[in-house]
């Protein structure tokens, strides 16, 4: 079905400014844009042109075979919740069918929208009201004129100031329209979680010769030199003494190389050189 979406206020008209954080016009446009996207996702021919006036929009809708006009509005004036506006004398009990014979479903639509908004916890209650609003009285078929929240109500402000409000309100209205006019509601796709990051491959073994490598080489050299100075087999060092000597030399060189102060490190390296000279 072809559905016109109206953001109520005309371009340049802010609507109610009861909330200093956002104008009614801006809030209406956000919900209207989300409503168009939701209806199109459900396969409906929904159109929305925020650059034209509501008078031009109704004229276009009357001339291009639009089936339904949904006006997105917000209110102010001391109330709370949603109001569904009807042109006086435009209820289903007053006009059961329109000029082309199609049924008047405006009351059914208002009730369905109210129920969906309540189920989504966007309103606590809703009410129908008769008011001679241009869109309601001048469009030739069903009109859903929806004043979704009161912008001077702290209760309603806490709802529509939430970042997800435009989409949530649009989805509730779309579910209601689908229910009344008999098309399938298609829920928005659930974002898929991002895949876990690929594990970082282990770093290849370093080919750089570090200070500790040099120290170990020096330990082996010193150890071999010390063993070379030991007596022959009749005075062979036991395995335990051998291992103790190796550990002691390695610990000594490791402590020297790992010194944190640069100057001290150089001095310790000099000690190594002297030690190697004495044993060599």
Secondary structure, DSSP 4 states (H G I P E B T S, - for coil): -EEEEE-SSPTT------STT--HHHHHHHHHHHHHHHHHHTT-EEE--TTS-HHHHHHHHHHTT--EEEEEEEE-SS--SEEEEE-TT-STTT-SB-TTSPBP-HHHHHHHHHHHHHHTTS-S-EEEEE---HHHHHSSSEEEEEEEEETT-HHHHHHHTSTTHHHHHHHHHHHHHHHHHT----PPPPPPPPPPPPPPPPPPPP-S--HHHHHHHHHHHHHHHHHHHS--GGGPPPHHHHHHHHHHHHHHHHHHHT-SSHHHHHHHHHHHHHHHHHH-
